Amino acid sequence: MLFRLEKRQEPSRFMLYATPVASVLLTMVVGAIIFSLIGYDGIGAVREIFFTPLTNAYKWQDLGVKAAPLVIIGVGLSIAYRANVWNIGAEGQYIMGGLAGTWVALATYGMTGPWILPLMILAGVVGGALYAAIPALLKTRLNVNEILTSLMLTYASVQLIYYLIRAPWKDPMGMGFPQTRLFSEAARLPTVIPGTIVHLGVPIAVLVALAAWFIMSRSVFGYQMKVVGAAPHAARYGGFSENKTIWLALLVSGALAGLAGVLEVAGPFQRMVPGFPTNYGFTAIIVAFLGRLNPLGVLFAGIVMAITFVGGEVAQTTIGLPNAATGIFQAMVLFFLLAGDILVRYRIRRVVANPAAGAA
Amino acid sequence: MPLRLQLTGITKRFPGVLANDNVTFSVKPGEIHALLGENGAGKSTLVKMIYGIMQPDAGEIAWDGEPVVVASPKAARKLGVGMVFQHFSLFEALTVLENIALGMDAKIPARELEARIRAVMSQYGLLLDPHRTVATLSVGERQRIEIVRALLLDPKLLIMDEPTSVLTPQEVEQLFTVLRTLAAQGCSILYISHKLHEIKALCDTATILRGGRLVDTCDPKQETSRSMAEKMIGAGLKDIVRQPGRSMGLPKLVVSRLSTRKAGHFDVAVDSVSLTVRAGEIFGIAGVAGNGQNALLDALSGEIISDDKDAITIDGYPLGLLDTTGRRKYGLCAVPEERNGHAAVGDFTLSDNSVLTARDRLGMVVLGLINSGAAKTYTGKVIADFAVKALGPGSTAGSLSGGNLQKYIMGREILQKPSVLVVSQPTWGVDAGAAAAIHQALVDLAAAGSAIVVISQDLDELLALCDTLAVINLGRLSGARPVGEVSVEEIGLLMGGVHGTTEARDAVSA
């Protein structure tokens, strides 16, 4: 008995939505087997990573706080990837957004006023966008691959944090620790639910996803991103410039990564520290794909990824799973998703050898 | 003598369509047998099963009287079936010899292969230097490589899929001579084409398919082109209706010394092309594929922007520096040759494809937002007016057959009422019924006062459709002549690059 892939006449909408769910389920099954084989409580690991964050109401606020930056960055990446612009450096743009916000916070240190926080956010957005402008410029002018430039700039931005917090921005009262001083009250993101750690970034993430969904599905901008990604030649025929699209895609995804960065530094961190780069920018790549490059899908995918982060921390303490386990689970989700993607355009058919053939 | 090929009750079903329904016909040794049918009639599917690319769901294939299962193209070649595809699979940077060597099932030393190639070439008069790089060859010469490749296997049945769509009239004659020689030696030929007069000239028998079913097997020499076309489409064929005594208006589209830069290594650029098209005129541009037609279309549509604002004008207004969107606003619409991925996006719905070119002219965009209702309404109108076979505006472009997609694309542009329409290969791979509808729509648009440029490799189409004709060769355009005053031979020579002078065609030595 043989199986054969057969092209579908129309891409399957069912598979489009079913494969992300299936990839998460498969990850749980395979993850349980792998961790059992290497001597951990595999089923327990899956339970702690995927279910404890959901069943334990106390963890919900953590989920929101972790999901917010993933969703904001993931939405930006989903827009860029739609246009086949592969911004892999969201982590760097996130860092630059955080640094730009930190700069405003330090420059306004000790001041009060409702204008400080909006100014920080603006600086973060601009910082992220400007950092993404470098790959855009190199791509459109010199045709340098944006995957490489955006990725390498991430490492440059990490070094910039280390430099700034060790020298010019070092907390004068910090006893030598490499970190900035704690932002003043006016430069900190307020919490939206009293008594929790849920900050303003969480509703902003939801708003960003909704706005992006509307723009991508209804506007000429969204159409431009999709048509350039789907058929560049047709896009040119339709009057959309490829270079302009590359610029827009990188600036938008950079700006959103920068927004996530400034919200993160003004919210959970409230100061710039060496531990600021937490790979949200890289995990958001998985989020974007898991969400089918659809902003609303990204919202759900961001929550799923946040579950693995929170659950990973739980599993570290309860069953002693190493921190790297979270990464393995996240990578498996992406792996199964990409592998399952073929079912959207193809179906599996059983090939039965024709018994009539050959008999005269 | 047993029949070379006998198909009995061949049936093939795809999801949603019955591609072949109980098809039965046979090919005698040495017979040139035409396979006729509209797009989607099931010709390709049938041929793919004979060549082993697909397996029939039911029915039987017999070869020289023996029932066979053709499991793969390799098995088909072993039986003695050769095939020349419509689209060549050649590496442009390699030589003729290298290309042929790559396609052989058996490993043959280069020296011996070359000797055999030369033997086949001289036997059939297929003159070609085996050491030339494919990129330097004309389309007709490239086709000869494919034929030689098939002949090297000593086929007993040669399948030719739309072989003349890219040839000049002289090249077509040469091909026919080769095919007749082959047939005289006992090789059967299965000849797939839309060009009915060629089938009348070449074939002994014609099998006509419609909607997957066999409708008739006839002798093309006893039929008229019209009667065969009517069997193909299953209805009376409409003639192009022209209003008598119409006159041309003032010059509308004026192109002067339009040039483009060579983009790729094997690209042919447009070289100082000038032409004038009057309101109501249909201006035809003939030429063998790969002589700068694509660059010319891109330069006219605005995909390639000129340096000179006056290189292209409509009613005297300069358009040279504008992009496609800008030119469309001034009434210049265009349809490129490649349907999927250029004129339309396969993954998008038809409605979204309407947004691609019609959004500004028809007010589908308000404050940066797309009015999808307007796009849907317009798409519905295109589908209805041009009889596009689609489930509705929500169908993806990629799910339509080639002919239906072309009807949709032509309709999308024509219903925008452009004052100038430039189209490349408007009926390429489109069945007779759809082609007639597209031609009529172009004639009606011209009658309404638009200027139309038709770039095509199909000379019959241009002669039937156009008022004026010019020929493009290596990016240069010949002088324009009224259609009534120019002979097919003359155009054929221009297509081959002979511009009235005694310019020696590069000698084809073997």
Interface residues (C-beta under 8 A of the other chain):
Chain A: E6 R8 Q9 E10 P11 R218 S219 V220 F221 Y223 K226 V227 A230 A231 H233 A234 R236 Y237 G238 G239 S241 N354 A356 A357 G358 A360
Chain B: F14 P15 G16 Q55 D57 A58 E60 P67 V69 S301 G302 E303 D323 T324 T325 G326 R328 A334 P336 E338 G341 H342 A343 A344 V345 G346 D347 F348 D352 V355 L356 T357 R359 V365 G368 L369 I370 S372 S395 T396 S399
